[in-house]
Structures are given as C-alpha cells and as structure tokens.
Amino acid sequence: MDDSKALFRITRFDDCRILHTDIDLDIINSIHDAFYEGIALASRELGLTEPMPYCTIYVCPNRVEYDLLVKYLTATPTNPGRVGQPQGSELYLLSPTAYGVDALPSFLGHNGQYDQPMFHRLIVHECIHMVEEQVRPRGAMEVVPAYWSEGLAIFFSGQHVEQDLLERMKADLDGGGVPPLSGLSGAATYVWGWTLVKFLIDRDEPDSLARFSRESGETSLATFLQVPEEEFEKAWRTYAEEAAKDVIDRCLSS
Ligand SMILES: [Zn+2]
C-alpha cells in the first residue's frame, strides 16, 4: 500500500473545494478563477441546464502524489504525459510548481517552467470535459469519439493557438495534409478535433453544437447533419486545412 506524504489543506469556495499543499497557497485563487471560467463557458456552450455539482479539485505537489491520487481515486490509469485528470465532479491537477521536473516539454512555457496562461487554459480544458460528462447520458463519454471531446476542450480553452499544436498542424499540412476522420486518434485528436467543432459552429445552425454534444455519442457528425459521410469528410477536410492555415499564419511564432 502506497502512502501519501503530502499534507493537504482545504480551501473552500461556493462552487468547489480545493485540496492543496502549502506550496500552491499563492495560486489557489487563480486556479479557482480558471475553474469558474471553464465551468461557466462550457455550461453556456453545451447547454447545461442543471447546476454543476459541487466539485473537488486536488492540486498534487509532485508527480508521485498525482499518480497516487489518480491511481487510487479515479477509474483512469495514470499516465506520465498527463498533468490534469477530470472525473465526474473531481479534477486532479499536477501542481505547476512541479512542471519543470514532472511535466512533458509541451506543457512548459518558453522559460522551461510553467506558464500561467497555459496553466489557466489547461484548467478550462479539463472543466469542459467535466461539463460534457454532465450534459451527456450516463456512459456516453466512453463511446464519444475522442476527437470530439478533445476538440471541444481544445477549441473553447483556446489551446489551438498554442505553439506546440500549431507546429503539429503545420507538420501535418507540410506532410500529407489534414488526416482523414478515421485517422483522428491519439495526438491527432488534440491537433485536429477543434476544426470539427469550429466547422459545426460556422454552419450557424442554432443550438447544433449543444445538441450534438448532449447526444449518446453513437451518431456521427455527418449523420447528425444529414449529410452523406463522404461528402461530409470532403467538406470538413477542406475547411480544416483553411482553418489551420489561418491560425498558423496569425499565431505561429517563427
Ligand atoms: Zn482533454
């Protein structure tokens, strides 16, 4: 049996409580700000009508404590590439003070340490997953394609304009172009999923994003839009290429 070595204290807010150690005392309010923003944003976009349940956020001071809590308190196997894990009304975060040694380079800012705006967007990202789980029928999150959930979280948190993703988009475009929908797995769900979300938003059909995001997860986007799969795929890939070129031109630092 593994034991936690960390001394957690609890800071309570109206909508959540945050368990953290002294090392993160100074950033608890900013963590709460990001949480509040993410839940409000996702509730609005995905049409959450019930109040969000009272949430618990664990801010783990290092990788050992993070892995311990995720392993014993969630149903998800821990993974060294992760720094945040939502489950129901709980959110597990690796303390940004540990990013320099315990997080992959893609989570770090230019100085090799944590970057406050990136950490803020990461919390918003995880909150979007939490609200999606609330608005969908029970069990739907297990069948929803990862590119849709990650697309929602990446797009609404604004992570699609971060350098790491822009570089990956550019590498794909310089290689074989936008991957087919069937190829959107693993890292590609983060790189390209947001273009599907934006594609649906830009069709400008009232509530379509919220309605599609509240389904059981078994209907394809093409079926939902009543468009043949092949026609949808062609239209989306053309759209995705333009959308990616646009953000690369505007936001990729050389
Ligand atoms: Zn995610």
Residues whose N, C-alpha, C, O or C-beta is under 5 A from the ligand:
A	BS01	ZN	E150 A153
